[in-house]
């Protein structure tokens, strides 16, 4: 069962859900590379991992919403929509999250 980010609002958990979502997105892309949404989702998750987690770039909620369309994609990806919603939700909160 998936635990929502709001119930474990830490950098460690955020990193875990980004990694899980990346694995799912990569698998979906490899199964159906001809579906543009699959590569877009995978690339956005890679960018979040790079900029938000690794480079510690800070985004406001509005900036994150403009840069990443994860919320819209979550509607179309019912299998892991809560995870995508939490990743989008956590982008602007990540800098202030406790490590564990």
C-alpha distances in whole Angstrom, upper triangle without the diagonal:
4,6,10,13,15,13,14,17,18,20,18,14,16,17,14,13,16,16,13,14,18,17,16,19,21,20,20,24,25,24,26,28,30,28,29,25,24,26,26,22,23,26,24,21,24,26,24,23,27,28,26,24,27,30,29,30,30,29,30,27,30,31,27,27,30,29,26,25,21,21,23,21,18,19,20,17,14,12,11,13,11,11,15,16,15,17,20,19,19,22,25,23,23,26,26,23,23,23,20
4,6,9,12,11,11,14,15,17,15,12,13,14,12,9,13,14,11,12,15,15,14,16,19,19,19,22,24,23,25,27,29,26,27,23,22,24,23,20,20,23,21,18,21,23,20,20,24,25,22,21,24,27,26,27,26,26,26,24,26,27,23,23,26,26,22,21,18,17,20,18,15,17,18,15,13,11,9,11,8,8,12,12,11,13,16,16,16,19,21,20,19,23,23,19,20,20,18
4,7,8,7,8,10,12,14,13,10,11,13,11,10,13,15,12,13,17,17,17,19,21,22,22,25,26,27,28,29,31,29,29,25,24,26,25,21,22,24,22,19,22,23,20,20,23,24,21,20,23,26,24,25,24,24,24,22,25,26,22,23,26,25,22,22,18,18,21,20,16,18,20,17,16,14,12,12,9,9,12,12,10,12,15,14,14,17,19,17,17,20,20,17,17,17,15
4,5,6,7,9,11,13,13,10,10,13,12,9,13,15,13,13,17,18,17,19,22,22,22,24,27,27,28,29,31,28,27,24,23,25,23,20,21,23,20,18,21,22,18,18,22,22,19,18,22,24,22,23,22,21,21,18,21,22,19,19,23,22,20,19,16,15,18,18,14,16,19,16,15,14,11,11,7,7,10,9,7,10,12,11,11,14,16,14,15,18,18,15,16,17,15
4,5,5,5,8,10,11,7,7,11,10,8,11,14,13,13,16,18,18,19,22,23,23,25,27,28,28,29,31,28,27,24,23,24,23,19,20,21,19,16,19,19,16,16,19,19,16,15,19,21,19,20,18,18,18,16,19,20,17,17,21,20,18,18,15,15,18,18,15,18,20,18,17,17,13,13,9,8,10,9,6,8,10,9,8,11,13,11,11,14,14,11,13,13,13
4,6,5,9,12,13,10,10,14,14,12,15,17,17,17,20,22,21,22,25,26,26,28,31,31,32,32,34,31,30,27,26,27,26,22,23,24,21,19,22,22,18,19,22,21,18,18,21,23,20,21,19,18,18,16,19,20,18,18,22,22,20,20,17,16,20,20,17,19,22,20,19,19,16,15,11,11,13,11,8,11,12,9,9,13,13,11,12,15,13,11,13,14,13
4,6,9,12,13,10,11,15,14,13,16,18,17,18,21,22,22,23,26,27,27,29,32,32,33,34,36,33,32,29,28,29,28,24,25,27,24,21,24,24,21,21,24,24,20,19,23,25,22,24,22,22,21,19,23,24,21,22,26,25,23,23,20,19,23,23,19,21,24,22,20,20,17,16,13,13,15,14,11,13,15,13,12,16,17,14,14,17,15,12,13,14,12
4,6,9,9,7,8,12,11,11,14,16,15,17,19,21,21,22,25,26,27,28,31,31,32,33,35,33,32,29,27,28,27,24,24,25,23,20,22,22,19,18,22,21,18,17,20,22,20,21,20,20,21,19,23,23,21,22,25,25,22,23,20,20,23,23,20,23,25,23,22,21,17,17,14,13,15,14,11,13,15,13,11,15,16,13,12,15,13,10,10,11,9
4,7,9,7,7,11,12,11,13,16,16,17,19,21,21,22,25,26,27,28,31,32,33,33,35,32,31,28,27,28,26,23,23,24,21,18,20,20,17,17,19,19,15,14,18,19,17,18,17,17,17,16,20,20,18,19,23,22,20,21,19,18,22,22,20,23,25,23,22,22,18,18,14,13,15,14,10,11,13,11,8,12,12,9,9,11,10,6,8,9,9
4,5,5,6,9,10,11,12,14,15,17,18,20,21,22,24,26,27,28,30,32,33,33,35,33,32,28,27,27,26,23,23,23,21,18,19,19,16,15,18,17,14,12,15,17,14,17,16,17,18,17,21,21,18,20,24,22,21,22,20,20,24,24,22,25,27,24,24,23,20,20,17,14,16,16,12,12,14,13,9,12,13,10,8,10,9,5,5,6,5
4,6,5,6,9,10,10,12,14,15,16,18,20,21,22,24,26,26,28,30,31,31,33,31,30,27,26,25,24,21,20,21,18,16,16,16,13,12,14,14,10,8,11,13,11,14,14,15,17,17,20,20,17,20,22,20,19,21,19,20,24,23,21,25,26,24,24,23,20,20,17,15,16,16,12,11,14,13,9,10,12,9,6,8,9,6,6,5,6
4,6,5,6,9,10,11,13,14,15,17,19,20,21,23,25,26,27,29,30,30,33,31,30,27,26,25,25,22,20,21,19,16,17,18,14,12,15,16,13,10,12,15,14,16,17,18,20,20,24,23,20,22,25,23,21,23,20,22,25,24,22,25,27,24,24,23,19,20,18,15,16,17,14,13,16,15,12,13,15,13,10,12,12,9,8,6,6
4,5,5,6,9,10,10,12,14,15,17,18,20,21,23,24,26,27,28,29,31,29,28,25,24,24,23,20,19,20,19,15,17,18,14,13,16,17,14,12,15,17,16,18,18,19,20,19,23,22,19,21,24,22,20,21,18,19,22,21,19,22,24,21,21,19,16,17,14,11,13,14,11,10,14,13,10,13,15,13,10,13,13,10,10,9,8
4,5,5,6,9,10,11,12,14,15,16,18,20,21,22,24,26,27,27,29,27,26,23,21,21,20,17,16,17,15,12,14,14,11,10,13,14,11,9,12,15,13,15,15,15,17,16,19,19,15,17,20,18,16,18,15,16,19,18,17,20,22,19,20,18,15,15,13,10,11,12,8,7,10,10,7,9,12,10,8,11,12,9,11,10,10
4,6,5,6,9,10,10,12,14,15,16,18,20,21,22,24,25,25,28,26,25,22,20,20,19,16,15,16,14,11,12,13,10,8,11,12,10,7,10,13,12,14,15,16,19,18,21,20,17,19,21,19,17,19,16,18,21,19,18,22,23,20,21,19,16,17,15,12,13,14,11,9,12,13,10,11,14,13,10,12,14,11,12,10,11
4,5,5,6,9,10,11,13,14,15,17,18,20,21,23,24,25,28,26,25,22,20,20,20,17,16,17,16,12,13,15,13,10,14,16,13,11,13,17,16,18,19,20,22,21,24,23,19,21,24,21,19,20,17,19,21,20,18,21,22,19,19,17,14,15,14,10,12,14,12,10,14,15,12,14,17,15,13,16,17,14,14,12,12
4,5,5,6,8,10,11,12,14,15,16,18,20,21,22,23,25,23,22,19,18,18,18,14,14,16,14,10,12,14,12,11,14,16,13,12,15,18,17,18,19,19,20,19,21,21,17,18,21,19,16,17,13,15,18,16,14,17,18,15,16,14,10,12,10,7,9,11,8,7,11,12,10,12,15,14,13,16,17,14,16,14,14
4,6,5,6,9,10,10,12,14,15,16,18,20,21,20,23,21,20,17,15,16,15,12,11,12,11,7,9,11,8,7,11,12,11,9,12,15,15,16,16,16,19,17,20,19,15,17,19,16,14,15,12,14,17,15,14,17,18,15,16,15,11,12,12,8,8,11,9,7,10,12,10,11,14,14,12,15,17,15,16,15,16
4,5,5,6,9,10,10,12,14,15,16,18,20,20,23,21,21,18,16,16,16,13,11,13,12,9,9,12,10,8,12,14,13,11,13,16,16,18,19,20,22,21,24,22,19,20,22,19,17,18,15,17,20,17,16,20,20,17,18,16,13,15,14,11,11,14,13,10,14,16,14,14,18,17,15,18,20,17,18,16,16
4,5,5,6,9,10,11,12,14,16,17,18,19,22,20,20,18,15,16,16,13,11,14,14,10,12,15,13,11,15,17,16,14,16,20,20,21,22,22,24,22,25,24,20,21,23,21,18,18,15,17,19,16,14,18,18,14,15,12,10,12,12,9,10,13,12,11,14,16,15,16,19,19,17,20,22,19,20,18,18
4,5,5,6,8,10,10,12,14,15,16,17,19,17,17,14,12,13,13,9,9,11,11,8,10,13,11,11,14,16,15,14,16,19,19,20,21,20,22,20,22,21,17,18,20,18,14,14,11,13,15,12,11,15,14,11,13,11,8,10,10,7,7,11,11,9,12,14,14,14,18,18,16,20,22,19,21,20,20
4,5,5,6,8,10,10,12,14,15,15,18,16,16,14,11,11,12,9,6,9,9,6,7,11,10,9,12,15,14,13,15,18,18,19,21,20,23,21,23,21,18,19,20,17,14,15,12,15,17,14,13,17,16,13,15,13,11,13,14,11,10,14,13,11,13,16,15,15,19,19,17,20,23,21,22,21,21
4,6,5,6,9,10,11,12,14,15,18,17,17,15,12,13,14,11,9,12,13,10,10,14,14,12,15,18,18,16,18,21,22,23,24,24,26,25,27,25,22,22,24,21,18,18,15,18,19,16,15,19,17,14,16,13,11,14,15,12,12,16,16,14,17,19,18,19,22,23,20,23,26,23,24,22,22
4,5,5,6,9,10,11,12,13,16,15,15,13,10,12,13,10,9,12,13,11,12,15,15,14,17,20,19,19,20,23,24,24,25,25,26,25,26,25,21,22,23,21,18,17,14,16,17,13,13,16,14,11,12,9,8,11,13,11,11,15,15,14,16,19,19,19,23,23,22,25,27,24,26,24,24
4,5,5,6,9,10,10,11,14,12,12,10,7,8,9,7,5,9,10,8,10,13,13,13,16,18,18,18,19,22,23,23,24,23,25,23,24,23,19,19,21,18,15,14,12,14,15,11,12,14,13,10,13,11,10,12,14,11,10,14,15,13,15,18,18,18,22,23,21,24,27,25,27,25,25
4,5,5,6,9,10,10,13,12,13,12,8,8,11,9,6,9,11,10,10,13,14,14,16,19,19,19,19,22,23,24,25,25,27,26,27,25,22,22,23,20,17,17,15,18,18,15,15,18,16,13,16,14,13,15,17,15,14,18,18,16,18,21,21,20,24,25,23,26,28,27,28,26,27
4,5,5,6,9,10,13,13,14,13,9,10,13,11,9,13,15,13,14,17,18,17,19,22,22,22,23,25,27,27,29,28,30,28,29,28,25,25,26,23,20,19,17,20,20,16,16,18,16,13,15,13,13,16,18,16,15,19,20,18,20,23,23,23,27,28,26,29,31,29,30,28,28
4,5,5,6,8,11,9,11,10,6,9,11,10,9,12,14,13,14,17,18,18,20,23,23,23,24,26,27,27,29,27,29,27,28,27,24,23,24,22,19,17,15,17,17,13,14,16,13,10,13,11,12,14,17,15,14,18,19,18,19,22,23,23,26,27,26,29,32,30,31,30,30
4,5,5,5,8,8,9,9,5,6,9,9,7,10,13,12,13,16,17,17,19,21,22,22,23,25,27,26,28,27,29,27,28,26,23,23,23,21,18,17,15,18,17,14,15,17,14,13,16,14,14,16,19,17,16,19,21,19,20,23,24,23,26,28,26,29,32,30,32,31,31
4,6,6,9,10,12,12,9,9,13,12,10,13,16,15,15,18,20,19,21,24,25,24,25,27,29,29,31,30,32,31,31,30,26,26,27,24,21,21,19,22,21,17,19,21,18,16,18,16,17,19,22,20,19,22,24,22,23,26,26,26,29,31,29,32,34,33,34,32,33
4,6,9,10,12,13,9,11,14,14,13,16,18,17,18,21,22,22,24,27,27,27,28,30,32,32,33,32,34,32,33,31,28,28,28,26,23,22,20,22,21,17,18,20,16,15,17,15,16,19,22,20,19,23,24,23,24,27,28,28,31,32,31,34,36,35,36,34,34
4,5,6,9,10,7,9,12,13,12,15,17,17,18,21,22,22,24,26,27,27,28,30,32,31,33,31,33,31,31,30,27,26,26,24,21,20,19,21,19,16,17,18,15,14,16,16,17,18,22,21,19,22,24,23,23,27,28,27,31,32,31,34,37,35,37,36,36
4,5,7,9,7,7,10,12,11,12,15,16,16,19,21,21,22,24,26,26,27,28,30,29,31,30,32,30,30,28,26,25,25,22,20,19,18,21,19,16,18,20,16,15,19,18,19,20,23,22,20,23,25,23,23,27,27,26,30,32,30,33,36,35,37,35,36
4,6,9,8,9,11,13,13,14,17,18,19,21,23,24,25,26,28,29,29,31,32,31,33,31,33,31,30,29,27,26,25,23,21,19,19,21,19,16,19,20,16,16,19,19,20,21,25,23,21,24,26,25,25,28,29,28,31,33,32,35,38,37,39,38,39
4,6,6,7,9,11,12,13,15,16,18,19,21,22,24,25,26,27,28,29,31,29,30,28,30,28,27,26,24,22,22,20,18,16,16,18,16,13,15,16,12,13,16,16,17,18,21,20,18,21,23,22,21,25,26,25,29,31,30,33,35,34,37,36,37
4,5,6,6,9,10,11,12,14,16,17,18,20,21,22,24,25,26,27,28,26,28,26,27,25,24,23,21,20,19,17,15,13,14,16,14,11,15,15,13,13,17,18,18,18,21,20,17,20,22,20,20,23,25,23,26,28,28,31,33,33,35,34,35
4,6,5,6,8,10,10,12,14,15,16,18,20,21,21,23,24,25,26,25,25,23,24,22,22,21,18,17,17,15,13,10,10,13,11,8,11,12,9,10,14,15,14,14,17,17,14,16,19,17,16,20,21,20,23,25,25,28,30,30,32,32,32
4,5,5,6,9,10,11,12,14,16,17,18,20,21,22,23,24,25,24,26,24,26,24,24,22,20,19,19,17,14,12,12,14,13,9,12,13,11,10,13,13,13,14,17,16,13,16,18,16,17,20,21,20,24,26,25,28,30,29,31,30,31
4,5,5,6,8,10,10,12,14,15,16,18,19,20,21,22,24,23,24,23,25,24,23,21,19,19,18,16,13,13,12,16,15,12,14,16,14,13,17,17,16,16,19,17,15,18,20,17,17,21,21,20,23,25,24,27,30,29,31,30,31
4,5,5,6,9,10,10,12,14,15,16,17,19,20,21,22,20,21,20,21,20,20,18,15,15,14,12,10,9,10,13,12,9,12,14,13,13,16,17,16,15,18,16,13,16,18,15,14,18,19,17,20,23,22,24,27,27,29,29,30
4,5,5,6,9,10,11,12,14,15,16,17,19,20,20,19,20,19,20,19,19,17,14,14,15,12,9,8,7,11,10,7,9,12,11,10,14,14,12,12,14,13,10,12,14,12,12,15,16,15,18,20,20,22,25,24,27,26,27
4,6,5,6,9,10,11,12,14,15,16,17,18,20,19,21,20,22,21,21,19,16,17,17,14,11,12,10,14,14,11,12,16,14,12,16,15,13,14,16,14,11,15,16,13,14,17,17,16,19,21,20,22,25,24,26,25,26
4,5,5,6,9,10,10,12,14,15,15,16,18,17,19,18,20,20,20,17,15,16,15,12,10,11,11,15,15,13,15,18,16,15,19,18,16,17,19,16,13,16,17,14,14,18,17,15,19,21,19,21,24,24,26,25,27
4,5,5,6,9,10,10,11,13,14,15,16,14,16,14,17,16,16,14,11,12,12,9,7,8,8,12,12,11,12,16,15,14,18,18,15,15,16,14,11,13,14,11,10,14,14,12,15,17,16,18,21,21,24,23,25
4,5,5,6,9,10,10,11,12,14,15,14,16,15,17,16,18,16,12,14,15,12,9,10,9,12,14,12,12,16,16,14,17,16,13,13,14,11,9,12,12,9,10,13,12,11,15,16,14,17,20,19,21,20,21
4,5,5,6,9,10,10,11,12,14,14,16,16,19,19,20,17,14,16,17,13,11,13,12,16,17,15,16,20,19,17,20,19,16,17,18,15,13,16,16,12,13,16,15,13,16,18,16,18,21,20,22,20,22
4,5,5,6,8,9,10,10,12,11,13,13,16,16,17,14,12,14,14,10,9,12,12,15,17,15,17,20,20,19,22,21,19,18,19,16,14,16,16,12,12,15,14,11,14,16,14,16,19,19,22,20,23
4,5,5,5,7,9,10,10,9,11,11,14,14,15,13,10,12,13,10,9,12,11,14,16,15,15,19,19,18,20,20,17,17,17,14,12,13,13,9,9,12,10,8,11,13,11,13,16,16,18,17,19
4,6,6,5,6,9,10,10,13,13,16,17,19,16,13,16,17,14,12,15,13,17,19,17,18,21,22,20,22,21,17,18,18,14,13,15,14,10,12,14,12,10,13,14,11,13,16,15,17,16,18
4,6,6,5,6,8,9,12,13,17,18,19,16,14,17,17,14,13,17,16,19,21,20,20,24,24,23,25,24,21,21,21,18,16,18,17,14,14,17,14,12,14,16,13,14,17,17,19,17,20
4,6,6,5,6,5,8,10,13,15,16,13,11,15,15,12,12,16,15,18,20,20,21,24,25,23,26,25,22,22,22,19,17,18,17,13,13,15,13,10,12,14,11,12,15,16,18,17,20
4,6,6,5,5,7,8,11,13,15,12,10,14,15,12,12,15,14,17,20,19,19,23,24,22,24,24,20,20,19,16,15,16,14,11,11,12,10,7,9,10,7,8,12,12,15,14,17
4,6,5,8,10,12,15,16,18,16,14,17,18,15,15,18,16,19,22,21,21,24,25,23,25,24,20,21,20,16,16,17,15,11,13,14,11,9,11,11,8,9,12,11,13,11,14
4,6,8,11,14,17,19,21,18,16,19,20,17,17,20,19,22,24,23,23,27,28,26,28,27,23,24,23,19,19,20,18,15,16,18,15,12,14,15,11,11,15,14,16,14,16
4,6,9,12,15,18,19,16,15,19,19,16,17,20,20,23,25,24,25,28,29,27,30,29,26,25,25,22,20,22,20,16,17,18,15,13,14,15,12,11,15,15,17,15,19
4,6,9,13,15,17,15,13,17,18,16,16,20,19,21,24,24,24,27,29,27,29,29,25,25,23,21,19,20,18,15,15,16,13,10,11,11,9,7,11,12,14,13,16
4,7,10,13,14,11,11,15,15,13,14,18,18,20,22,22,23,26,27,27,29,29,25,24,23,21,19,19,18,15,14,15,13,9,9,11,9,8,12,14,16,16,19
4,7,10,12,9,9,13,14,12,14,17,17,19,21,22,22,25,27,26,28,29,25,24,22,20,19,18,17,14,13,13,11,8,7,9,8,7,10,12,15,16,19
4,6,8,6,6,9,10,9,11,14,15,16,18,19,20,23,25,24,26,27,23,22,21,19,17,16,15,13,11,11,10,7,5,9,9,9,12,14,17,18,21
4,5,5,6,9,10,11,12,15,15,16,18,20,20,22,25,25,26,27,24,22,21,20,18,16,15,14,11,11,11,8,5,8,10,10,12,14,18,20,22
4,6,5,6,9,10,11,12,13,12,15,17,17,19,22,22,23,25,21,19,18,17,15,13,13,12,9,8,9,7,5,8,11,12,13,15,18,20,22
4,5,5,6,9,10,12,13,13,15,17,18,19,22,22,24,26,23,20,20,19,17,15,15,14,11,11,12,10,9,12,14,15,17,18,22,24,26
4,5,5,6,8,11,13,14,15,17,18,20,22,23,25,26,23,21,21,20,17,16,16,14,11,12,13,10,8,12,14,14,16,18,22,23,26
4,5,5,6,9,10,11,13,14,15,17,19,19,21,23,20,17,17,16,13,12,13,10,7,9,9,7,7,10,11,13,15,16,20,21,23
4,6,6,7,8,8,10,12,13,15,17,18,20,21,19,16,16,16,13,11,13,11,8,9,11,9,9,13,14,16,18,19,23,24,26
4,6,7,10,11,11,13,15,17,18,20,22,24,21,19,19,19,15,15,16,14,11,13,14,12,12,16,17,18,20,22,25,26,28
4,7,9,11,12,13,15,17,18,19,22,23,20,18,19,18,14,14,16,13,10,13,14,11,12,15,16,17,20,21,24,25,27
4,6,8,9,10,11,14,15,15,18,19,17,15,16,14,11,11,13,10,7,11,12,10,12,15,15,17,20,20,23,24,25
4,6,5,6,9,11,11,12,15,17,15,12,14,14,10,10,13,11,8,11,14,12,14,17,17,20,22,22,26,26,27
4,5,5,6,9,10,10,12,14,11,9,11,10,6,7,9,8,6,9,11,11,13,16,16,19,21,20,23,24,25
4,5,5,7,9,10,11,14,11,8,9,10,7,6,9,9,7,9,12,12,14,16,17,20,21,21,24,25,25
4,5,6,7,9,11,14,13,10,12,13,9,9,13,12,10,12,15,15,17,19,20,23,25,24,28,28,29
4,5,5,6,9,11,10,8,11,11,8,9,12,12,10,13,16,16,18,20,21,24,26,25,28,28,28
4,5,5,7,9,7,4,7,8,6,6,10,10,10,12,14,15,18,19,20,23,24,23,26,26,26
4,6,6,10,10,6,9,11,9,9,13,14,13,14,17,18,20,22,23,26,27,26,29,29,29
4,6,9,10,8,12,13,11,12,15,15,15,17,20,20,23,24,25,28,30,28,31,31,31
4,6,6,6,9,10,9,11,13,14,14,16,18,19,22,23,23,27,28,27,29,29,28
4,6,5,8,10,10,11,13,15,15,17,19,21,23,24,24,28,29,27,29,29,28
4,6,8,9,10,12,14,15,16,18,19,21,24,24,24,28,29,26,28,28,27
4,6,5,7,9,10,11,13,14,16,17,20,20,20,24,25,23,25,24,23
4,5,5,6,9,10,11,12,14,16,19,19,19,23,24,22,24,24,24
4,5,5,6,9,10,10,12,14,17,17,17,21,21,19,21,22,21
4,5,5,6,9,10,10,13,16,15,15,19,20,17,19,19,19
4,5,5,6,8,10,11,14,15,15,18,20,18,21,20,21
4,5,5,6,9,10,13,13,14,18,18,17,20,21,21
4,5,5,6,9,11,11,11,15,15,14,16,17,17
4,5,5,6,10,10,10,13,15,13,16,16,17
4,5,6,8,10,10,14,15,14,18,18,19
4,6,7,7,9,12,13,12,16,17,18
4,6,5,6,9,10,9,12,13,15
4,6,5,8,10,10,14,15,17
4,6,7,9,10,14,15,17
4,6,6,6,10,12,14
4,5,5,9,10,12
4,6,8,10,13
4,7,9,12
4,6,8
4,6
4
